[in-house]
Structures are given as C-alpha cells and as structure tokens.
C-alpha cells in the first residue's frame, strides 16, 4: 500500500512544451506514435484536473529554451548539440511555450529551466519542494527515458518518495519508452501507476486526508 499525504505531495509536470506536444512542434512526428498509444495529452489533462481539484501542489519543470546568443556548454552532449542545431524550444516562439491545454495556472510554481536532463539539475525545484514541506512527488511529462528518468533518479537520491504515471509520459520511440517503463524505472522509482489509479488515489485523498492505492 502506497499513501500520498495530502499536505506533502506534489505533482511535477516535466516539459509540456509545444515542440514536444503540439502538432506544429519540431518533435511531434517523433513523439506521436507513443503519445497516441498512451493517450498522452488527454492523460496529462486528467492529471492536472484531478490534482488541482484535490488542492495538491502542481509544479512545472520546463526544459532550457534556445537563445541565439547564449554560451554553449563546454562539452555539449548529443541531445544538447541537436537541440541547439534545431533551435528546439526557441525562447519566445511557439515551440518554447507551454501547450495551451497543459500550461500552468497563475498561482502554480514554474521552476527555472533545466539545462540538463534532470529537472533538479541546476534549478530551484528542490528548494521549492523542500520549502513547501513536500516528501512525495508524482512525475509526468517528457521524455520517458531522458528527463523523466533522470528526474526520478535524482529525486530518489534527494530523499523524495517518487511515483511515475506510466501513461502520462512518452518518448521518441516505443522501444525507448518501453525500456524505461518496463526496465529501468521499476528499479528506481518507488511506484509506477496509471492515471486512472492516480485519479482514484487523489479522490481518496480529498475524502480522507491521504491518498492510497494498492500495489
């Protein structure tokens, strides 16, 4: 049995930016097969609706946006190199903005942009969560095998209880997504659950002060 304490749980939404999830986005054609298979956009909307209704904290962890004149990393990895070459998540343009259906509400915290895979890496996400008394985080967003997995690993290392919503994440290919969901994430995260299971748990939280789901 895994419980989510109502006053110490946050949902962390990673990279719901247009270049990933908009049909005009640079990465949509790559993401589309897995996104359609798991019903990603609808499931992310369900997560946000259920979480906001419950009063549980929602925080956003956006990826670093492309700026034409900024300094590059000394040793860019392949993802950073390709992102810059393709001007992925261009600041101030469509690709670098939050998807309109998945955007943060006015009072919700948006962490500073993560330049590497983990949403905790070089950002203010951890100080904000600690300051809010958060011990349990529920992760959704993109990409399953990169930013999601890296955030899960660092979240565990930082001492959080980490849950991944398995049908509210997606990756460039079925192989990459499945390798993370079926292979690596179950060895790192404390729990993987579906959006439907999360909705039931969050409803229990509203009724009784904590959320639980058998597993």
N, C-alpha and C positions, 0 to 999 in steps of 0.2 A: 504494500500500500504506500503510495507516494502522496504526501499532502503539500498543498500550496498555502502558506499562511497569507491571509488577506492583506495584512499590513506590511509584508516583507517580500512581496513578489512583484516582478516587473517583466513585461514583455518587451523584448529587444527586436526591433524591426531593422534588418540589415539591407541597405542598398535598393530600396524600391524606386529606382530612378528610371527615367524614360528610356535611356539607352539599353536597359535590360528588358523592361516590361511593356513599353509602348510599341505598337505595331510600326511606328516610324523609327524606332530605336535601332542603333547600329548593331546591337547584339540580338535583336528579337528573332531573326531567322535561325540562329544557332540555338537559342533558348526554347523556341516554340515547341518542338516535339515533346520535351519533358514538361514544359509549362502546361501544355494542353492535357497531357496524360494525367498529371496530378491535380488539374483544375486550379492552377496556382493563384490567378488573380482573384477568383471567387473565394478561394480559401483564405487568402490574406485579408480580404474584406470581412469575412466571417470572424476571423481572429480579432480584428480591430473592433468590430461591432460588439462582440461578446466582452472583450476586455474593457472597453470604455463603459459599457453598461454596468459592469461589475464595480467600477471605480478603481480597478487595479492600474498601476502605473504603466504607461506606454512610453517608451523611449526609442528614438531613432538613431541609427548609426550609419550615416552616409559615407560612401567612398570619396576619396580625394577627387576633386574636379580638375579638369585640364585647364591650365592657364598658359597662353602662348609664351610669355616671357619669364616664366619661373625657372629656377635652377632645377636641374635633374638630379636624381640620386647619384652618388658617386659610382655605385655598382648596381644599376637597374636590373631587376630580374626580368625574365621574358614577358611576364604579364605587364609590368610597368613599361617596358620598352614598346610593346604592341599598343598598350593603351595610349601612350603619348603619340605614337606614329599615327594612330587612327583618330586622335583627338576625342577619345572616349570620355563621356561625362563632361562635355565642354561647359565651363562655367558661364552662366547667364543665358545659355541656349537650351533648346528643348531637351536635348539628351541629358543634360546635367541637372534637370529639375525633377522633383518628385512626381511620380504618376498621380494624376489628379484624384483618382479614386483611393489612393493609398497614402496620401500626404498627411503630415502631422497636423493636429489641431493646434489652436493658438497657444494653449497652456502646456503643451507637451514638449519635453526636453529633446533637443536635437544635439547630439554630441558633435564635437569638431570632427572634421573629415579624417578618416583613417588612411594614411598613405601606403600602408602595407595590408596584408590580408586580414589580420585580426582587428575587430572593432575596438579592442582595448589598446592596440599598439599606438603609442604616441598621442592618445586622445584624453579627453576629460570624462570618459564614460565611467570608469571605475570610481573616481572620486565622487561623481554624482550619485551613483548607485549606493555607495557606502554612506554618503551623507543622508540619503533617504531611508537608511536602515534596511536595504534590500539584501536578502540572503539567497533568494531563489530567482533564477532568470529563466524565461521561456523564449527560445530563439526561433525566428522565422526569417525568411528573405533569401538572399542570393550571395554567392553561388554555393551550392551544397558542399562541394569538395574543396572550396578555397576559403572565402571569407567566413562562411558559416562554420566550417570545421575548425578553422584557425581560432575563431572567437570562442567556440566550445572548449577547445584545448586550453586557451589562456584563461577563460572563465573558471574552469575547474582548478587550474593552478592558483588562481587568485582566491579560491575558497568558496565559490558560489556553488549552489546546487543547480545543475544545468539540465534543462529539458529541451529537446528539439521537436518541432512539429513536422513530422515526416512528409506530409502532403502540403506544406506551406513553404517548401524550399524547392529549388530546381537548379539544374546545371546545364552545361553546353551539350551534354550527350547523355543518353540512357546509361551508358557504361560508367561514366564518371559519377552520375547521380547514384546509381545502384551500388557502386563500390563504396561510396560514403555511407549510404543509408543501411546497407546490409553488412558492410565490412568494418570500416574504421569507427564510425560514430557510436555504435553499440559498445565499443571497447573504451570509449572516453566519456560520453555523456552519461548522466545518471538515469536518464529516461528518454525514450523516443515514444511519441504518441501521435495519434491523428488529430486533426482539427475537431472532428466530432467528439472524440474523447475529451479534448480540452474544453469544448463548449459545455459538456456535461459537468466537468470538474469545476469550471468557473461559476456555473449556476449553483452548484453545491456551496461554493464559497459565499455567494450572495445570501444564501439561505442560512448558513451556519457559521460563517466567520472563517472558514478554511475550505479549501478545495481538495478533494481526494479522488483518485482513480486507481482501481485495482490493476495490478500488473504482475 
